[in-house]
C-alpha cells in the first residue's frame, strides 16, 4: 500500500510523529514537504520557516526510525502545491490531521477528474500538550511548549 502525507514539519513534534506512525502502519510512505515558496502560504500565523534542505534533513532523521520499526520504505518529495503528490495515481491512502481533512476531499475530486480511484483519507487526531491545547509547531517556535507538549516556564522561554 502506498501512503501520502504532506506538511511543513518545522519543527517536527509529537503530533507529527503520530501522523508518521499511522502512515507507516498502512504502508510505504511518501511525504510531500512544502517547498520554500509554498511553506509561508500554508501558515495561519506569519513566522519564520527554516529552509527546505534543513527541514528535509530533520524529517528524514525522524522517518528513519519509523521505517525501520515497520519495515517500510519512505521518500520525501518537494510539495509545490497544496494538493501536490496525493493526486498521483499510485497512492491509496492520505494521512491528515483534523484541520487538513478538507484537503482530502479536494484531492479526491482532482483524482476523480483524472480517472483515478479516490484515496482513503485517514484522519489522525491531534496530540494534546500538557495544558490540553494541541501541540503545534507555532506554539513550539513561540516558546510556549516543547516538541513533546511540555509547557515551558517563563525562565525557559527567555533562554
Backbone as CSV, one residue per row, in Angstrom:
resi,resn,N_x,N_y,N_z,CA_x,CA_y,CA_z,C_x,C_y,C_z
1,UNK,0.841,-1.187,0.000,0.000,0.000,0.000,0.883,1.246,0.000
2,UNK,0.514,2.223,-0.795,1.259,3.472,-0.847,0.468,4.567,-0.134
3,UNK,1.189,5.276,0.734,0.579,6.265,1.613,1.214,7.630,1.346
4,UNK,0.373,8.647,1.268,0.863,10.016,1.091,0.507,10.845,2.318
5,UNK,1.383,11.752,2.660,1.067,12.793,3.619,1.940,13.985,3.299
6,UNK,1.532,15.138,3.768,2.290,16.337,3.450,2.278,17.319,4.588
7,UNK,3.248,18.234,4.546,3.307,19.268,5.562,4.609,20.041,5.492
8,UNK,4.742,20.965,6.429,5.927,21.805,6.528,6.910,21.224,7.537
9,UNK,6.391,20.651,8.609,7.184,19.945,9.608,8.356,20.788,10.123
10,UNK,8.008,21.953,10.664,9.031,22.884,11.155,8.606,23.542,12.455
11,UNK,9.048,23.001,13.566,9.819,21.781,13.773,8.900,20.565,13.905
12,UNK,9.502,19.386,13.780,8.770,18.133,13.973,8.440,17.997,15.458
13,UNK,7.212,17.538,15.743,6.775,17.362,17.131,5.954,16.078,17.266
14,UNK,5.490,15.801,18.470,4.776,14.546,18.737,3.488,14.398,17.930
15,UNK,2.856,15.487,17.579,1.677,15.410,16.705,2.051,14.874,15.337
16,UNK,3.158,15.377,14.792,3.654,14.861,13.512,4.030,13.393,13.639
17,UNK,4.672,13.053,14.741,5.098,11.670,14.931,3.903,10.718,14.933
18,UNK,2.778,11.169,15.448,1.568,10.348,15.428,1.092,10.144,13.980
19,UNK,1.196,11.183,13.148,0.867,11.051,11.726,1.798,10.052,11.044
20,UNK,3.096,10.183,11.323,4.074,9.291,10.713,3.812,7.843,11.113
21,UNK,3.549,7.636,12.397,3.299,6.287,12.886,2.121,5.655,12.149
22,UNK,1.027,6.391,12.024,-0.168,5.864,11.354,0.132,5.586,9.881
23,UNK,0.873,6.477,9.241,1.205,6.287,7.830,2.024,5.015,7.630
24,UNK,3.028,4.802,8.469,3.867,3.608,8.328,3.122,2.333,8.701
25,UNK,2.116,2.426,9.538,1.275,1.252,9.816,0.561,0.801,8.545
26,UNK,0.217,1.763,7.690,-0.563,1.469,6.490,0.267,0.998,5.302
27,UNK,1.511,1.463,5.186,2.301,1.067,4.019,3.559,1.889,3.850
28,UNK,4.104,1.837,2.639,5.264,2.650,2.298,4.804,4.096,2.174
29,UNK,5.648,5.014,2.601,5.222,6.402,2.795,5.981,7.355,1.879
30,UNK,5.236,8.250,1.252,5.823,9.377,0.536,5.339,10.645,1.218
31,UNK,6.290,11.445,1.661,5.969,12.701,2.335,6.216,13.846,1.367
32,UNK,5.195,14.645,1.150,5.348,15.889,0.413,5.733,16.963,1.417
33,UNK,6.940,17.466,1.303,7.435,18.508,2.204,7.313,19.840,1.489
34,UNK,6.580,20.763,2.101,6.329,22.037,1.440,7.623,22.716,1.022
35,UNK,7.621,23.202,-0.198,8.775,23.916,-0.732,8.936,25.245,-0.001
36,UNK,10.078,25.878,-0.210,10.309,27.190,0.411,9.287,28.222,-0.058
37,UNK,8.821,28.106,-1.297,7.835,29.080,-1.784,6.421,28.781,-1.276
38,UNK,6.082,27.498,-1.093,4.740,27.139,-0.626,4.583,27.271,0.890
39,UNK,5.621,26.966,1.636,5.517,26.904,3.100,4.890,28.152,3.730
40,UNK,5.321,29.355,3.394,4.708,30.532,4.041,3.221,30.697,3.712
41,UNK,2.806,30.201,2.566,1.402,30.334,2.148,0.486,29.389,2.921
42,UNK,1.058,28.388,3.564,0.248,27.407,4.291,0.119,27.750,5.773
43,UNK,0.745,28.786,6.202,0.750,29.176,7.624,-0.420,30.080,7.945
44,UNK,-1.034,29.843,9.085,-2.080,30.739,9.584,-1.473,31.874,10.384
45,UNK,-0.251,31.649,10.863,0.482,32.658,11.631,1.757,32.969,10.859
46,UNK,2.048,34.256,10.684,3.266,34.648,9.983,4.462,34.404,10.895
47,UNK,5.313,33.473,10.505,6.512,33.176,11.280,7.585,32.643,10.346
48,UNK,8.812,32.723,10.807,9.924,32.229,10.005,9.852,30.713,9.888
49,UNK,10.167,30.231,8.717,10.214,28.798,8.460,11.609,28.474,7.934
50,UNK,12.212,27.456,8.515,13.564,27.080,8.109,13.586,26.643,6.643
51,UNK,14.728,26.758,5.987,14.846,26.351,4.579,14.524,24.871,4.371
52,UNK,14.063,24.573,3.177,13.655,23.223,2.793,14.721,22.183,3.136
53,UNK,15.965,22.439,2.756,17.017,21.439,2.972,17.192,21.079,4.443
54,UNK,17.089,22.052,5.321,17.224,21.776,6.756,16.016,21.005,7.268
55,UNK,14.809,21.415,6.839,13.600,20.696,7.250,13.627,19.261,6.721
56,UNK,14.107,19.087,5.494,14.165,17.762,4.883,15.117,16.845,5.657
57,UNK,16.271,17.361,6.034,17.240,16.551,6.793,16.655,16.116,8.131
58,UNK,16.014,17.034,8.847,15.398,16.680,10.128,14.263,15.676,9.944
59,UNK,13.467,15.873,8.905,12.357,14.963,8.635,12.872,13.565,8.303
60,UNK,13.901,13.488,7.487,14.469,12.175,7.134,14.953,11.450,8.381
61,UNK,15.587,12.172,9.297,16.043,11.550,10.551,14.868,10.996,11.338
62,UNK,13.768,11.727,11.388,12.568,11.264,12.105,11.975,10.020,11.435
63,UNK,11.888,10.052,10.114,11.214,8.966,9.386,12.009,7.664,9.407
64,UNK,13.324,7.762,9.513,14.171,6.563,9.528,13.735,5.568,10.604
65,UNK,13.484,6.066,11.813,13.133,5.149,12.906,11.782,4.476,12.658
66,UNK,10.826,5.216,12.098,9.526,4.601,11.797,9.667,3.573,10.673
67,UNK,10.444,3.911,9.651,10.649,2.986,8.536,11.293,1.696,9.031
68,UNK,12.271,1.824,9.920,12.923,0.636,10.474,11.952,-0.187,11.319
69,UNK,11.197,0.505,12.163,10.261,-0.193,13.060,9.206,-0.972,12.284
70,UNK,8.685,-0.381,11.204,7.600,-1.007,10.449,8.082,-1.745,9.202
71,UNK,9.408,-1.752,8.973,9.995,-2.385,7.800,9.341,-1.865,6.521
72,UNK,9.336,-0.553,6.396,8.723,0.132,5.254,9.739,1.060,4.599
73,UNK,9.442,1.440,3.376,10.253,2.416,2.658,9.594,3.794,2.786
74,UNK,10.412,4.830,2.592,9.846,6.179,2.544,10.620,7.028,1.549
75,UNK,9.953,8.070,1.119,10.528,9.037,0.200,10.034,10.415,0.630
76,UNK,10.880,11.411,0.485,10.491,12.798,0.743,10.602,13.552,-0.571
77,UNK,9.510,14.207,-0.954,9.491,14.956,-2.210,9.029,16.385,-1.959
78,UNK,9.503,17.328,-2.756,9.046,18.710,-2.589,7.558,18.834,-2.924
79,UNK,6.871,19.599,-2.122,5.453,19.865,-2.337,5.336,21.302,-2.830
80,UNK,4.906,21.439,-4.080,4.832,22.765,-4.707,3.426,23.344,-4.697
81,UNK,2.432,22.479,-4.441,1.045,22.951,-4.350,0.363,22.201,-3.221
82,UNK,-0.698,22.778,-2.646,-1.354,22.126,-1.505,-1.868,20.712,-1.796
83,UNK,-2.298,20.446,-3.029,-2.792,19.101,-3.338,-1.668,18.175,-3.771
84,UNK,-0.588,18.723,-4.263,0.675,18.057,-4.524,0.656,16.613,-4.954
85,UNK,1.464,15.818,-4.261,1.728,14.437,-4.660,0.511,13.519,-4.564
86,UNK,-0.424,13.822,-3.694,-1.545,12.911,-3.430,-2.490,12.762,-4.611
87,UNK,-2.359,13.617,-5.618,-3.202,13.482,-6.806,-2.613,12.479,-7.797
88,UNK,-1.441,11.941,-7.487,-0.812,10.944,-8.361,-1.483,9.580,-8.173
89,UNK,-1.525,8.759,-9.226,-2.334,7.532,-9.193,-1.879,6.441,-8.236
90,UNK,-0.609,6.394,-7.853,-0.103,5.250,-7.093,-0.559,5.200,-5.640
91,UNK,-1.066,6.286,-5.119,-1.404,6.318,-3.695,-2.783,5.733,-3.422
92,UNK,-2.880,5.098,-2.252,-4.149,4.515,-1.814,-4.687,5.190,-0.555
93,UNK,-3.777,5.758,0.243,-4.156,6.406,1.494,-3.574,7.808,1.544
94,UNK,-4.295,8.678,2.213,-3.811,10.012,2.550,-3.996,10.175,4.052
95,UNK,-2.907,10.430,4.759,-2.967,10.619,6.207,-2.955,12.114,6.480
96,UNK,-3.955,12.577,7.239,-4.127,14.005,7.508,-4.432,14.245,8.976
97,UNK,-4.268,15.494,9.377,-4.708,15.935,10.703,-6.118,16.502,10.562
98,UNK,-6.823,16.725,11.664,-8.203,17.210,11.559,-8.357,18.502,10.746
99,UNK,-7.401,19.435,10.861,-7.572,20.694,10.143,-7.270,20.590,8.654
100,UNK,-6.664,19.471,8.214,-6.376,19.325,6.787,-7.263,18.281,6.106
101,UNK,-8.265,17.798,6.818,-9.137,16.769,6.231,-9.892,17.292,5.012
102,UNK,-10.231,18.580,4.970,-10.942,19.114,3.805,-10.073,19.054,2.555
103,UNK,-8.747,19.120,2.727,-7.852,18.965,1.594,-7.987,17.595,0.960
104,UNK,-8.309,16.596,1.771,-8.521,15.246,1.254,-9.674,15.180,0.278
105,UNK,-10.741,15.918,0.562,-11.880,15.954,-0.358,-11.473,16.599,-1.680
106,UNK,-10.741,17.689,-1.589,-10.283,18.380,-2.792,-9.370,17.458,-3.624
107,UNK,-8.481,16.759,-2.957,-7.580,15.830,-3.645,-8.372,14.724,-4.328
108,UNK,-9.371,14.179,-3.640,-10.174,13.116,-4.245,-10.995,13.633,-5.420
109,UNK,-11.449,14.874,-5.370,-12.145,15.468,-6.521,-11.219,15.516,-7.735
110,UNK,-9.971,15.933,-7.518,-8.980,16.003,-8.607,-8.694,14.596,-9.133
111,UNK,-8.540,13.638,-8.224,-8.260,12.259,-8.634,-9.405,11.704,-9.492
112,UNK,-10.647,11.978,-9.105,-11.803,11.501,-9.890,-11.786,12.112,-11.289
113,UNK,-11.493,13.428,-11.359,-11.416,14.106,-12.662,-10.360,13.459,-13.555
114,UNK,-9.304,12.943,-12.963,-8.210,12.321,-13.713,-8.451,10.833,-13.963
115,UNK,-9.568,10.314,-13.451,-9.892,8.912,-13.661,-9.222,7.961,-12.679
116,UNK,-8.721,8.492,-11.552,-8.073,7.666,-10.535,-9.060,7.346,-9.425
117,UNK,-8.796,6.243,-8.741,-9.602,5.895,-7.574,-9.378,6.939,-6.477
118,UNK,-10.409,7.210,-5.694,-10.215,8.131,-4.564,-9.329,7.497,-3.492
119,UNK,-8.664,8.337,-2.748,-7.843,7.884,-1.629,-8.712,7.624,-0.417
120,UNK,-8.292,6.698,0.413,-8.897,6.582,1.731,-8.215,7.630,2.602
121,UNK,-8.995,8.570,3.094,-8.450,9.646,3.920,-8.489,9.199,5.376
122,UNK,-7.325,9.113,5.985,-7.179,8.661,7.361,-6.867,9.885,8.221
123,UNK,-7.795,10.224,9.104,-7.634,11.400,9.962,-7.052,10.958,11.301
124,UNK,-5.918,11.548,11.650,-5.244,11.242,12.912,-5.548,12.391,13.883
125,UNK,-6.116,12.089,15.041,-6.457,13.151,15.992,-5.223,13.930,16.448
126,UNK,-5.482,15.161,16.865,-4.408,15.989,17.409,-3.831,15.351,18.669
127,UNK,-2.577,15.627,18.907,-1.944,15.255,20.165,-1.987,16.493,21.044
128,UNK,-2.379,16.298,22.273,-2.543,17.426,23.201,-1.302,17.643,24.047
129,UNK,-1.025,18.902,24.295,0.058,19.288,25.207,-0.434,19.117,26.641
130,UNK,0.466,19.291,27.584,0.072,19.100,28.983,-0.947,20.140,29.445
131,UNK,-1.092,21.259,28.715,-2.114,22.258,29.051,-3.430,21.981,28.331
132,UNK,-3.532,20.841,27.650,-4.706,20.346,26.944,-4.988,21.078,25.631
133,UNK,-4.141,22.019,25.234,-4.240,22.618,23.915,-3.446,21.716,22.961
134,UNK,-3.655,21.875,21.670,-2.940,20.994,20.739,-1.454,21.359,20.654
135,UNK,-0.660,20.353,20.355,0.752,20.582,20.076,0.838,21.111,18.649
136,UNK,1.535,22.219,18.471,1.722,22.773,17.134,3.129,23.336,17.010
137,UNK,3.609,23.368,15.784,4.935,23.942,15.528,4.974,25.410,15.919
138,UNK,3.889,26.127,15.682,3.846,27.557,16.040,4.010,27.737,17.539
139,UNK,3.332,26.936,18.325,3.467,27.039,19.788,4.896,26.733,20.225
140,UNK,5.544,25.809,19.550,6.929,25.480,19.880,7.842,26.645,19.526
141,UNK,7.699,27.178,18.313,8.525,28.299,17.866,8.331,29.516,18.774
142,UNK,7.104,29.717,19.252,6.819,30.857,20.138,7.253,30.606,21.572
143,UNK,7.774,29.414,21.853,8.320,29.129,23.169,7.297,28.765,24.230
144,UNK,6.076,28.431,23.826,5.044,28.042,24.786,5.252,26.626,25.301
145,UNK,5.641,25.722,24.373,5.785,24.303,24.689,7.020,23.756,23.992
146,UNK,7.429,22.551,24.401,8.488,21.865,23.666,7.850,20.885,22.670
147,UNK,8.662,20.143,21.951,8.170,19.252,20.901,7.294,18.117,21.423
148,UNK,7.344,17.882,22.732,6.531,16.822,23.341,5.281,17.371,24.026
149,UNK,5.086,18.681,23.987,3.898,19.280,24.586,4.057,19.701,26.024
150,UNK,5.285,19.660,26.530,5.528,20.142,27.884,5.489,21.665,27.883
151,UNK,4.723,22.240,28.783,4.635,23.692,28.880,5.950,24.217,29.444
152,UNK,6.491,25.224,28.769,7.751,25.811,29.206,7.470,26.943,30.188
153,UNK,8.233,26.981,31.269,8.034,28.063,32.230,8.703,29.337,31.713
154,UNK,8.473,30.430,32.367,8.941,31.739,31.939,10.459,31.776,31.783
155,UNK,11.199,31.136,32.675,12.658,31.122,32.587,13.134,30.392,31.333
156,UNK,12.481,29.275,30.996,12.866,28.518,29.806,12.574,29.304,28.540
157,UNK,11.512,30.096,28.542,11.151,30.887,27.366,12.160,31.980,27.091
158,UNK,12.760,32.513,28.135,13.713,33.613,27.983,15.043,33.135,27.419
159,UNK,15.366,31.843,27.563,16.667,31.320,27.118,16.806,31.310,25.619
